[in-house]
Amino acid sequence: MRPAGPLPSKVYWVRRLLLLLVVVLVISVVWWLLAGSGNAEPKASAASSSGASPLSSPASTSAGQHPVHKPAATPGVKGPGTPARHGKANQGSAGMDPSTKPRTPSKTKRTPLAQPTGTCSPTGVGIKIDVADSTPGEANTATLLLTSTDTPACTLAITPNNLVVRVTSGADVVWSSDDCPDLLRAQEVVVRADPPTAYQFHWDGRRSSPNCQPVDALPTAGGYWVQAALIGGDPHKAYFDINAK
């Protein structure tokens, strides 16, 4: 216990005190670790003795009852009191298998209209006339349906100089565009092989005379023809009736 050595005795006493403090500190740490583990063991044993699981709900362990474990469900097997479920991967809407679901019909693509490559030849234009019946003195409209017979599409300038329209009954010329050229509407149209291009001619239901002078006499009831032709082309006509009032 007595200090021995070349250093002062105070130095050796300080070293002994530091060593003693280290020993006491190590013993305290070991005791604290042992005491903490000893307190945790009774709690764990108490939980195990009561039969409760950390994942069990309070309702399943009350009144000394043991938790009920449900059997694992087997896919595709209907359990007691449980309705069968159908997954979306197996069936489509309304219980229909996707493989049997009707397909939406594809939209038909429209063929673009042919573009004109030049002017129409009078002999290369077909004319079909559509006209309805009328009564004496009643205005009437004739529709000329024009189609190109030479090319897919061409341009036609309709004027009184290249189109003639007449209303006849036998040998009687009731009305003529030669008398009233201004009543023919000038119009430039594109004539295609398909669909037809419509051009309308409006007749006032009266007779014509040179220089389009008014005529008092009206066409009487009977059968009549609307005739139309391009200068240099073939004439076309359609029949209609003027019915008595």
C-alpha positions in Angstrom: 0.0 0.0 0.0 3.0 2.3 0.3 4.0 4.1 -2.8 7.4 2.9 -4.1 9.3 4.3 -6.9 11.1 7.4 -8.0 7.9 9.5 -8.4 6.2 11.3 -5.6 3.7 9.2 -3.6 0.8 11.4 -4.7 1.2 10.2 -8.3 0.8 6.6 -7.3 -2.2 7.3 -5.1 -4.0 9.0 -8.1 -3.3 6.0 -10.3 -4.8 3.6 -7.7 -7.9 5.8 -7.4 -8.4 5.9 -11.2 -8.1 2.1 -11.4 -10.6 1.7 -8.6 -13.1 4.0 -10.4 -12.8 1.9 -13.6 -13.5 -1.3 -11.7 -16.5 0.2 -10.0 -17.9 1.5 -13.3 -17.5 -1.9 -15.0 -19.3 -3.7 -12.2 -22.2 -1.1 -12.3 -22.7 -1.6 -16.1 -22.7 -5.4 -15.7 -25.2 -5.2 -12.9 -27.5 -2.8 -14.8 -27.6 -5.2 -17.8 -28.4 -8.2 -15.7 -31.1 -6.3 -13.8 -32.8 -5.1 -17.1 -33.0 -8.6 -18.6 -34.4 -10.0 -15.3 -37.3 -7.6 -15.4 -38.3 -8.5 -19.0 -38.5 -12.2 -18.4 -41.5 -12.1 -16.0 -43.5 -10.0 -18.5 -42.9 -12.4 -21.3 -43.7 -15.4 -19.2 -46.9 -13.7 -18.0 -48.0 -13.1 -21.6 -47.3 -16.7 -22.6 -49.1 -18.1 -19.6 -52.3 -16.2 -20.5 -52.3 -17.9 -24.0 -52.5 -14.5 -25.8 -50.5 -13.9 -29.0 -49.0 -10.4 -29.8 -51.2 -10.5 -33.1 -54.4 -11.6 -31.4 -57.2 -9.2 -30.9 -58.7 -8.5 -27.4 -62.0 -10.1 -28.4 -60.4 -13.4 -29.2 -58.6 -13.7 -25.8 -61.4 -12.4 -23.5 -63.1 -14.8 -21.0 -60.3 -17.3 -21.4 -61.2 -18.1 -25.0 -58.6 -19.2 -27.4 -58.3 -17.4 -30.8 -60.1 -19.0 -33.7 -57.9 -19.6 -36.7 -59.8 -19.7 -40.0 -58.7 -22.2 -42.6 -56.9 -20.8 -45.6 -59.2 -20.2 -48.5 -58.6 -22.4 -51.6 -58.7 -20.5 -54.9 -61.9 -21.4 -56.9 -63.5 -23.3 -54.0 -66.5 -21.9 -52.3 -66.4 -22.1 -48.5 -69.4 -22.5 -46.2 -71.4 -19.3 -46.1 -69.0 -17.5 -48.4 -70.1 -16.5 -51.9 -67.9 -17.4 -54.7 -65.9 -14.6 -56.2 -64.9 -14.2 -59.8 -61.7 -12.3 -60.6 -61.6 -9.7 -63.3 -58.8 -11.6 -65.0 -61.1 -14.5 -65.7 -64.2 -12.8 -66.9 -65.1 -9.5 -68.7 -68.0 -7.2 -68.1 -71.4 -8.7 -67.4 -69.8 -12.1 -66.7 -68.6 -12.4 -70.3 -65.4 -14.0 -71.2 -63.1 -11.5 -72.9 -62.4 -13.9 -75.8 -66.2 -14.0 -76.6 -66.8 -10.3 -76.3 -68.1 -8.9 -79.6 -65.7 -6.7 -81.5 -66.5 -3.2 -82.5 -66.7 -3.0 -86.3 -64.0 -0.9 -87.8 -64.9 2.3 -89.5 -64.9 2.3 -93.3 -62.3 4.7 -94.7 -63.7 7.2 -97.1 -62.0 7.3 -100.5 -60.8 10.8 -101.2 -62.6 12.6 -104.0 -60.8 12.8 -107.4 -59.3 16.2 -108.2 -59.9 17.7 -111.7 -57.0 17.5 -114.1 -58.5 19.7 -116.9 -61.7 21.0 -118.5 -64.5 18.7 -119.4 -65.3 17.7 -123.0 -69.0 18.2 -123.9 -69.0 14.6 -125.2 -67.4 13.4 -121.9 -70.2 14.5 -119.6 -73.3 12.4 -118.9 -76.5 14.1 -117.9 -79.4 12.6 -115.9 -82.4 14.9 -115.3 -84.6 14.7 -112.2 -87.9 16.6 -112.3 -91.2 16.4 -110.4 -94.8 16.9 -111.5 -96.4 20.3 -111.2 -99.7 22.1 -111.9 -100.5 24.8 -114.6 -98.6 28.1 -113.8 -96.6 26.5 -111.0 -92.8 27.0 -110.9 -90.8 23.8 -111.2 -87.2 22.8 -110.6 -85.2 20.4 -112.7 -81.9 19.0 -111.3 -79.2 18.0 -113.8 -76.9 15.3 -112.4 -73.6 15.5 -114.2 -71.0 12.7 -114.4 -67.6 12.5 -116.1 -67.4 9.7 -118.6 -63.8 10.3 -119.9 -61.7 11.2 -116.8 -62.0 10.8 -113.0 -62.7 14.5 -112.6 -62.8 17.6 -114.7 -63.9 21.3 -114.5 -67.0 22.5 -116.3 -68.0 26.2 -116.6 -71.8 26.2 -117.2 -73.0 29.3 -119.0 -75.9 30.1 -121.5 -73.3 29.8 -124.2 -72.6 26.1 -123.7 -75.8 24.7 -122.1 -79.3 24.6 -123.7 -82.4 23.7 -121.7 -85.9 23.4 -123.1 -89.4 22.4 -122.0 -91.4 20.7 -124.8 -94.6 18.9 -125.4 -94.5 16.9 -128.6 -93.4 19.4 -131.3 -94.4 22.4 -129.1 -91.4 24.2 -127.6 -93.0 25.6 -124.4 -89.9 27.2 -122.9 -86.3 27.6 -124.2 -83.1 29.0 -122.8 -82.5 30.5 -126.2 -85.4 32.9 -125.4 -84.4 33.6 -121.7 -80.6 32.9 -121.4 -80.4 35.0 -118.2 -82.5 32.4 -116.4 -79.7 29.9 -116.7 -77.4 30.3 -113.7 -73.7 30.6 -114.6 -71.7 28.3 -112.4 -68.3 26.5 -112.5 -68.5 23.0 -111.2 -66.2 19.9 -110.8 -67.7 16.9 -112.6 -66.5 13.5 -111.3 -67.1 10.0 -112.4 -68.6 9.5 -108.9 -70.5 11.0 -107.2 -72.6 13.0 -109.6 -72.5 16.8 -109.4 -75.9 18.6 -109.2 -76.9 21.7 -111.2 -80.4 23.1 -110.9 -82.5 24.8 -113.4 -85.6 26.8 -112.2 -88.6 27.1 -114.6 -91.3 29.6 -113.8 -94.0 27.4 -115.2 -94.8 29.8 -118.1 -94.2 29.9 -121.8 -91.2 31.8 -123.2 -91.0 34.0 -126.3 -88.1 35.8 -128.1 -86.2 38.2 -125.8 -88.1 36.6 -122.9 -91.2 38.7 -123.3 -94.1 37.8 -121.0 -96.8 35.5 -122.4 -100.3 35.3 -121.0 -101.1 31.8 -122.1 -100.1 29.0 -119.6 -99.2 25.5 -120.5 -102.2 23.2 -120.1 -102.4 19.9 -118.3 -100.6 17.1 -120.0 -97.2 15.4 -120.4 -94.0 17.4 -120.9 -90.3 16.9 -121.3 -87.3 18.7 -119.9 -84.5 18.5 -122.4 -80.8 19.6 -121.7 -77.6 19.3 -123.7 -74.1 20.8 -123.7 -73.2 22.4 -127.0 -71.4 19.6 -128.9 -72.7 16.9 -126.7 -75.6 14.5 -126.7 -79.1 15.7 -125.6 -80.8 14.2 -122.6 -84.4 14.5 -121.4 -86.8 13.5 -118.6 -90.6 13.3 -118.5 -93.0 15.0 -116.1 -96.7 15.8 -115.9 -98.6 19.1 -115.5 -101.7 18.0 -113.6 -105.0 20.0 -113.6 -105.8 21.7 -110.4 
